Amino acid sequence: MKSPLLSLPGAVSAEGRDEGVAAHYGDLFREQRALADGVGLVDLSHRGVVTVTGPDRLSWLHLLLTQHVSELPQGVATEALILSANGHIEHALYLVDDGETVWAHVEPGTQQELIAYLESMKFYYRAEIADRSEDIAVVHLPAGSIADVPDGVVVRETPYGRDLFLPRERLEAYAAGHGPAAGLLAYEALRIEAHRPRLGLETDHRTIPHELGLIGTAVHLEKGCYRGQETVARVHNLGKPPRRLVFLHLDGSEVLLPGPGTPVRLASDGAEGRQLGFVTSSARHHELGPIALALVKRNVPVDAELLAGDTAAAQEVVVQP
């Protein structure tokens, strides 16, 4: 769905997975600085919204998710994963319970597959699943924002800001009164700076939670059985995930950013050396310059200078080897 905020002055539409909302509104760094100062909002209305209602919603979700949610307090935000039988990440949910309903937002276009899986696992539990993407828009307010929240709007509050589940018909009016709007490029730059992985970018078909540092944030190690738990327990006990997430400070003299999938090699081996990983996300940051996240093999030395394609990169450890 195309956001009405794309009609704002200077709006340039995002592409690919983020199509339908603005990549920026004409001044990327100004938008980043505003968000870093706790000002403005980000239109995330392209994200999927899924709700679960019913008296068994939390106890039932507890059996399926990697997170401990059976006693999730009202209004407390959390995040959780759904894994394959082999422990690979399939879905990421950012959720909150309002006392009657669990609200979750997910990556654009993934909600139907998620709902199909949830429906297949419902059995006799008293839980009703709904796709609310057409009538609910996610709006992000940055950390430190003093913007008011309309009555009746569900809020998911985290250290990185507040996610509002706003009725879609109120999106344009709310943005007009609580701007300036910042685009996805600004939001993504701050996400990368905070080392926060994103499904479909930092993950591929074989990513396990340990590689991204999600143990403790999205995976609870002291809860009952769920699909993929055997892999989580085994890798946790052995302490040897095959890959690890790193943050890269990129050479600012290069004109082009290395995009997702760009090979990562040791700088000492040169551009023809053996590939040790790949870039997952990259951005231009208003203070740090060009930055990126990458997945590299666990045994890559933590102090090694790297190359992302042809671009020199200094690594910052996110997940310890």
N, C-alpha and C positions, 0 to 999 in steps of 0.2 A: 504494500500500500504506500502511495506517495504521501509524504507528510505535508500538511499545509504550511509548515515553516520553510519549505523550499521556495515560497513566494516572497520571503524576506529579502531586502536589498543585499546584493552581493552573494547570495546563496549559490553554491556550486554543489551539485549532487554527488554523493559518494557512489562508488562503483562496486561491482562484485557482491560479496555477502552483505555489504552495508547499503546497497542500493535502496533508495526510497527516503533517505534522510540526507542532511547536508554534510559534506566533507569539511567545508569551511564556509565562512560568510565574508571572505575577502581579506582577512588579516589573521593568518594562522597564529603568529606569536602573540599578538594582542589577546586573542581568544585564550591561549594557554595561560598567559599571565593573569587574566581575569579569573580563570578557574583556580589557579594556584593561590589567589588571594581570597577565594571563597565567594566570588561574584559570578552571577549568571547561571545558566542552565545548559544542559545538553539534551538534545532530542534523541531519545533511544526508542522512538515509537515503532521502529522496524523489528524490534525484538519480539519473540513469541511470548505470550502470557498464558500460563496454565494454572487452573485452580482445582483444588480438591476439597470437597465439603463432605460432611457426614461425621457421625460420632466416632468412627474407627479410623479417621483420616491419618492421625499421627501414628497410632500403633501399627497400621498397615504400611505406611511409608517407611517406618523404621525397619521393616523386614527387607525392603528393596534398596534403600539408600546406604551409602557409605557413612553417613553422618548419624549421630545419636539424636533422634527427633521424637522419641516416644513421649518425652516429657518436656518438649520445647515450650518455654514460657511464651505467653502472648506478647507480641510485639518485638521479640528478640530475633534479629536477623541471623541467618546462617547460610552456608552453602554446602552442597552435597553432590556426589557423583553417582551415576549408574555405570557399572562395569560389565564387561563381557564375562563369560565363564572363565576366560583365561586372565582376567584382571585388567584388561585394556579399557581405557576410558571411552565410553560411548555417549554419555550425556553429562552436562553440568547444569545444575539448578541453583539459582540464587533466590532464596525463599524466606518467607516470614509467615507466621500464623496470627490471624487477628482475633482468635478466640472462637471463630466459627468456620473459617476457611483458611486453607494454606494457599498463599499466593506465591507463584514462582515465575521468574522471567528466565528465558533460555535463548540460545543463539537463534538468529533469524532462520526460519525455514525448518527448524528441527522439532517443532512442537508436535506435528502430526505423528512422526515416528515415535516420539516419546509417549504420546497419548496411547498409541496402538500397543506399545509394550505395557504400559500401566493397566490398560483394559484387560490385557491377556493374563494379568497376574491378580486381578481383583477377587475372583472366586466368590466367597460368601461375605466378604467384608462390606460393611456399610460405609461406602465411600463413592462419591460421584465426581467424575473428572470432566472438566470442560476446557475448551479452547476459547480464551477470552481475547485473543489477539485483535479481533476486528472491532471491539468496543472499548478496549483498555490500551492506553499508551504509556510506556515507561518514560519517565522524565528524570534526569539525574541532576541533583543539586550538589555542588562540590562541598567538601569539608569546610566548615567555618561559615557556610551560608546562613544568613538570618532571614531568608525568604520564608513567608508563611505557607502553611499547607492548608488547603481548603478542607472544611469539615467533611468527614466521611471518606476521605481519600486514604488508602492504606499506604503506609510508609515503611520502607526497609532501610534502617539506619545502620551504617557501617563506619569504620574509621576513615574511609575514603569519601564519605558523603552520604546523601540520602537518595534512594530510588523511590519515586512516587508512582503508584499505579493509578493513573489519572484517567477518568473517562475521556475517550478520544475526542468527543465533541467540545471538550473544554480546553483542549491543548493550545489552540491558537490564542485564546483570550488569556490563558495563564502565562504563556510565553511573553505576550505583550506587556504584562504587568510585572514580570520578574526577570526580564532580560538583563544584559545582552545574551543572545544565544551564542553558544560556541559549538563548533562542528566536531565531527568524529575524529579528525586528524589531531585536534588539540586533546581530546579525551584519550585517544590512543597513545599519544606521547607521554601523558602522565601515567597511564597504565603501565607502559613499558618501563618508565622510570621507577615505578613501585614494584617492578619484578612480578607483576600479576599475570599469570598465564591465561590464555583464552582458547576455548575449545575450537578446533579446526585450524588454528594457527600454531599454537605451541603443541598441539597434539596431532598424531597421525594414527594409523590403524593399529599400532603396537605400543602406544604410550601407556605407561603405568603411572600411578599417582606419585610414587617416590621420585621419579625423574624431574618432576615439576615443583617439588617442595610442598605438596598438598597434604601430607600427613599432618594431622592436627588442625588444619583449617577446613578441609573438606572431607577428611577421612578420620573417623574415630576408631582407635585401636582397642577399645574395651567395650565393644558392643557385640550383639549376637550375630549369627550367620547371615550373610548376604552373598549374592552372586559375585564371584571373583575374590572372595575374602582369603582363600587359600594362597593366592599369589601375593596379596598384600602382606599376610603374615610371614610367608616364606622370605620375601625380599627384605622385610623389616628385620627379621631375625638374622639374616645373613649380612645385611648392610651393604649389599652390592647391586644397586640398580644398574642396568647396562649403560644408561646415558644420564646426563645431568644438564639442567638448565643453567645458562650463563648469561650475564649482562655484558654487552659490548659497548665500549667507547670507540666510536669509529673515527677515522682520519677525516677531519673536516675540510681538507683540501679537495676531496673528490666531489664532483658535481652530482652524480647519481647515487642514490641510496641502494645498497644491496637488498633486493626484495626477498620475500619468502622463498625458501628453497635454494638460495645461493649457497654453494659449497663453502665450508669452513675448513681451513688447513693450517698447519703450523707455518708461521712466517719464515722460519728457517728453511723450510722445504720449498718455498716459492709457490707460485700459482699452479705449477704442474705437480705438486706434491700430493700425497695420499689424502683423500677426503676424510675428515674426522668428525664431521657434523654438518649442520646446515642452519642458515638464518631462518627464524620463524616469524619475526615481526621487526619492523624498523620504522624510525620516525626522526623528524628534526625537532629537537627540544629547544625551548627558548633560552635556556641557560647552559645546558650540557652539550649543545650541538647535535650532530648526528649520533643516534644511539640505536641499539638493537637488542633483541633476545635471540638466543640460539640454543639448539640442542647439540651437545658434543658427547663423544664417548667418555665414559667415566674416568678412564686412565689418562686423559689429557692433563698434563701438569697444570696446576692452578695458576702458576706464574708465567706460563708460556705466552709469548706474543703470537697472535693469530692473524690470518688473512680471511676476510669475508669476501669471496670473489677476488678482486684485485685491491680491495680496500684494507689497509692496516687496521687492526682492532686489538685494543687492550681489554682483557677480560676481567670481570668482577664476579666473584663466586656467588651464586645464588643457592645451589644445592652442593653440599660438600661431597667429594668423591668417596 
